[in-house]
């Protein structure tokens, strides 16, 4: 459809230049036209990747106006794990132990320093020491502040993450498979009020990644658990609670929540991370997050100067770039980045809970999933949905991962002929009516669920449905509320196929243990397996646990390379494309500390108002 628009635009453009006749554009000329238009868009934006060059000192003040798409589901840190939007809403109230510097490629302290010790018996100890200036503070000092101690971390790890009744997504990350086939647990031990040690039963390649965590105030959550167990913990801090009662050890408090309208944050003056002048590095005095679900409304508000930043959709790029005043005194500046580290994917439900469904039999056949990969027209998606500003994702790890190998790529790429051959080998047959049938005579028809808030996903899903229709397969696109999708993935397991994305990219091979290990609660296609359901999943589990225990990159490489090959061969998830990203920010802010790239995203931590 958008290809037709490009052709039409070209025809109109030529037709306006007098009444001369011009030859029709060939497909090659159309592609060249679109590539030229895409390059022009990039050239009209600013490239400024993060290089860790240091920060310009700023001044506190101003109100940062932004948006979120929906109301929080809870003000409870545990419940927030299940919803990305809610996690983001609460993130200004907490801190991680450490952070990873993507430029220096090393871990740096946040609210804790660390020391690693390898033991003679093959085990490993990782000791963190908290800063001495960390506090749980309350808005307007309504209650006395409470020192952050190792008790907070130990409680959160043992009593929240490790309690199955809490249903935390971090539960499985505490366990490792030992060389003798047994299961070991990463345990935690309090050393003193500021220090605690994680004991690894075996050596770990990325121990900081395995233990880096944010956590809540033990003095509140422990009290609830002691009184009423897991239920009492989950009932703590609902959306009906006064957000001013929430303690913060992060840069902001939540000072106000008006359902359906906004959430307001105000600076936490007790926050530890300050610049050389003693100012919190989060310079805006207040942040207002307006609850706006409609993307066109967000764009309008940004162009009116009522929002500070905006990430344009592909179809909005022409408009947003045309109106830019890059590095100007008014208006806004648009930044660009290379292809994203991660990509959305298409996956199929293989949970035996649905074994009586005819589609379950199809989805559990490897050749069927491979055929679906062959029906995924990534180039069409790139051209029609992303206007050429994307690239196919055929690999598993991103290039930034130490174990990325440009020779380990997906073999099952767009080809109707290859899809037909794979389906035929699996017993499927296309009959005279044009539809595909399985060996039991069932016509192949299934649902593809996407989040209702994404027009981009809607476009992609229609392309998938169209290509499948050419192969005799009926794909019914179903738009679903994101929270409903999460429930289907983690609780009811009654979906058929879906398109979704996971945040971030796997810079470390061990990222996503709750996705790729068969026991993981986000092992999309069949989560929480007591033992691997298939031989290939069993092998992936083994390779993951072997690779994660080897710190020497070259010694670990064979394990991670086989790991990638197996996943790409079995197609449990089928990656789509890596899109270029664009980010616009209001020029009333000093842009010295603003960066944008495909690893860090939009870096605005140190942004401050212009003089």
Secondary structure, DSSP 8 states (H G I E B T S, - for coil): -HHHHHHHHHHHHHHTS-S-------HHHHHHHHHHHHHHHHHTSEE---------------EEEEEESS--S-S-HHHHTT-HHHHHHHGGG---SEEEETTTTEEEESSEEEEEEE-TTS-EEEEEEE-SS-EEB-GGG-S--EE--HHHHHHIIIIIIT-GGG--TTSGGGEEE-TTS-EEE-EEEE-SSSEEEEEESS--TTHHHHH------HHHHHHHHHHHHHHHHHTSS-TTS-GGG--BSSSEEEEEEETTTEEEEEE-TT-S-B-TTS-BS---SEEEEEE---HHHHHHHHHTT-SSEE---GGGHHHHHHT--TT-SSSEEEEEESS-S---EEEE---GGGTTSHHHHHHT-HHHHHHHHHT--HHHHHHHTSTT-EEE---SS-TTSTT--TT---S--S-HHHHHHHHHHTT-EE-TTS-EE-TTS-B-EEEEEEETT-HHHHHHHHHHHHHHHHTT-EEEEEEE-HHHHHHIIIII----EEEE--SS--SSTTTTHHHHSTT-TT-TTS-S-SS-SSHHHHHHHHHHHHHTT---HHHHHHHHHHHHHHHHHHTSEEE-EEE-EEEEEETTEE-TT-EEETTTEEE-TT-EE--
